[in-house]
């Protein structure tokens, strides 16, 4: 399942990030990496962006970026 498919309130663990190295590096700098638990805090109207909580840090992602992250719900 992709991160972009989750809804507000869902919790998940990151399994894989399938993107180019520049985006992967940026995501890693925010704490988004394999094995990390996260929760979906907000989704914009039209679901163009989403806000996730990783280690007490709120991170905004575009849905295109979230669709490159494979997760498993918990």
Backbone bond lengths (Angstrom), bond angles and torsions (degrees), N, CA, C in turn:
res aa  C-N    CA-C-N  psi(-1)  N-CA   C-N-CA  omega(-1)  CA-C   N-CA-C  phi
1 X - - - 1.436 - - 1.529 108.37 -
2 X 1.303 116.10 145.05 1.467 121.82 179.87 1.527 110.23 -94.13
3 X 1.322 115.87 148.84 1.457 121.77 178.32 1.525 111.21 -56.43
4 X 1.312 117.14 -35.76 1.468 121.77 -178.70 1.533 112.86 -65.04
5 X 1.327 118.23 -16.25 1.469 122.36 -179.66 1.523 113.15 -85.93
6 X 1.325 117.94 -12.01 1.456 121.11 -177.24 1.515 111.43 -77.64
7 X 1.329 114.99 160.71 1.464 122.00 -179.27 1.524 109.89 -117.11
8 X 1.304 115.62 165.77 1.468 121.79 179.02 1.521 109.94 -51.86
9 X 1.336 115.88 132.18 1.457 121.52 179.33 1.512 114.62 94.16
10 X 1.332 118.37 -13.68 1.469 121.49 179.10 1.525 110.34 -72.34
11 X 1.333 115.23 149.05 1.463 122.92 176.75 1.525 107.62 -120.85
12 X 1.340 116.27 144.13 1.462 119.70 -176.58 1.527 111.02 -153.40
13 X 1.332 114.69 166.41 1.460 123.26 173.56 1.519 107.04 -118.40
14 X 1.330 116.71 136.11 1.472 121.30 179.95 1.523 109.54 -75.45
15 X 1.327 116.21 127.90 1.460 122.57 178.13 1.528 112.14 -99.36
16 X 1.339 116.14 -40.53 1.465 119.90 -174.64 1.520 109.60 -160.49
17 X 1.330 115.73 146.89 1.464 121.70 173.78 1.523 106.95 -119.36
18 X 1.339 116.33 116.94 1.464 121.96 -175.98 1.518 110.16 -112.33
19 X 1.342 116.55 84.63 1.452 121.30 -178.97 1.520 109.36 -152.28
20 X 1.326 116.16 177.86 1.459 119.88 179.04 1.531 110.26 -69.55
21 X 1.318 116.28 162.73 1.459 121.75 -174.35 1.529 113.65 -62.69
22 X 1.328 118.14 -34.26 1.468 119.06 -178.46 1.529 111.35 -66.60
23 X 1.323 117.60 -43.59 1.466 120.09 178.11 1.522 110.03 -69.97
24 X 1.325 117.71 -40.48 1.457 120.63 179.26 1.532 110.50 -60.56
25 X 1.317 116.79 -39.81 1.466 121.63 178.14 1.523 110.87 -64.63
26 X 1.321 116.74 -42.42 1.465 121.17 178.99 1.518 110.72 -64.21
27 X 1.334 117.24 -44.23 1.457 120.95 179.29 1.527 110.86 -63.24
28 X 1.317 116.63 -42.17 1.462 121.25 179.02 1.523 111.14 -61.95
29 X 1.324 117.15 -36.82 1.463 120.06 179.41 1.532 111.83 -65.26
30 X 1.325 117.03 -22.39 1.467 121.80 176.53 1.526 111.99 -90.81
31 X 1.328 117.97 -0.99 1.457 121.25 -179.78 1.513 114.07 93.57
32 X 1.321 116.97 9.10 1.466 121.61 179.25 1.525 107.73 -91.49
33 X 1.343 115.69 105.62 1.464 121.71 -176.66 1.522 109.14 -150.73
34 X 1.318 116.06 167.06 1.463 121.40 -179.39 1.529 110.65 -58.23
35 X 1.333 116.05 135.18 1.448 122.45 178.22 1.518 115.41 90.66
36 X 1.329 117.26 -6.75 1.464 121.77 -177.90 1.529 110.24 -82.09
37 X 1.344 115.83 136.91 1.461 121.05 175.29 1.521 109.04 -88.31
38 X 1.328 116.08 143.88 1.458 121.27 179.42 1.514 110.07 -145.93
39 X 1.324 115.05 166.31 1.461 120.32 174.19 1.522 108.57 -135.81
40 X 1.321 115.49 150.92 1.461 121.75 178.25 1.518 107.35 -89.08
41 X 1.329 117.19 119.43 1.458 121.83 -177.34 1.521 111.97 -95.67
42 X 1.318 118.04 -41.74 1.468 122.34 -178.37 1.525 110.14 -150.24
43 X 1.328 115.36 153.25 1.470 122.76 171.22 1.523 106.86 -132.52
44 X 1.317 116.52 136.22 1.465 119.40 -178.85 1.520 110.51 -73.83
45 X 1.324 114.88 163.16 1.458 120.11 175.65 1.519 107.21 -63.01
46 X 1.298 116.52 132.80 1.456 120.88 -176.14 1.516 112.46 82.96
47 X 1.320 116.15 -2.44 1.467 124.12 178.48 1.530 112.58 49.84
48 X 1.330 116.13 50.08 1.469 121.50 175.20 1.526 110.93 -86.11
49 X 1.348 115.90 -30.78 1.461 121.27 178.51 1.524 109.38 -136.07
50 X 1.326 115.26 161.73 1.457 120.56 176.59 1.519 109.30 -143.34
51 X 1.310 114.89 153.26 1.456 121.24 179.35 1.523 107.52 -114.86
52 X 1.344 115.74 124.85 1.457 120.38 -179.55 1.523 109.69 -117.47
53 X 1.331 115.30 153.99 1.457 121.76 177.57 1.517 108.34 -109.71
54 X 1.345 115.44 119.57 1.460 122.57 178.61 1.522 107.00 -128.58
55 X 1.328 117.37 117.81 1.475 121.58 177.81 1.525 112.48 48.43
56 X 1.303 117.77 52.24 1.475 123.75 178.16 1.521 113.97 65.11
57 X 1.329 117.97 17.40 1.464 122.64 177.73 1.525 109.21 -119.60
58 X 1.336 116.97 126.37 1.462 120.93 175.25 1.516 109.20 -85.41
59 X 1.335 116.11 130.38 1.461 122.10 -177.20 1.514 108.74 -128.15
60 X 1.316 116.86 130.15 1.457 121.79 176.16 1.514 110.00 -93.92
61 X 1.328 116.19 132.17 1.465 122.30 178.97 1.520 110.49 -128.53
62 X 1.310 115.94 145.64 1.463 120.43 169.19 1.522 107.46 -76.34
63 X 1.310 116.64 150.99 1.465 120.53 179.82 1.523 110.93 -60.67
64 X 1.349 117.35 -33.37 1.469 120.37 177.90 1.528 110.49 -61.93
65 X 1.339 117.09 -38.74 1.464 121.09 177.99 1.526 110.39 -70.31
66 X 1.323 116.58 -43.03 1.463 121.24 -179.53 1.526 111.93 -63.65
67 X 1.323 116.81 -28.15 1.469 119.79 -179.09 1.529 112.27 -72.90
68 X 1.323 118.50 -9.39 1.470 121.50 177.02 1.521 111.98 -92.14
69 X 1.331 117.11 -1.84 1.461 121.82 -176.15 1.521 109.70 -108.93
70 X 1.337 116.29 118.31 1.444 121.95 178.99 1.524 109.16 -91.26
71 X 1.339 116.46 131.55 1.457 121.49 -175.83 1.535 111.20 -132.09
72 X 1.325 114.06 165.09 1.450 121.91 171.21 1.519 107.00 -125.31
73 X 1.319 117.96 128.40 1.461 120.48 -178.03 1.519 110.86 -71.88
74 X 1.339 114.46 150.68 1.481 119.69 177.56 1.507 109.22 -128.50
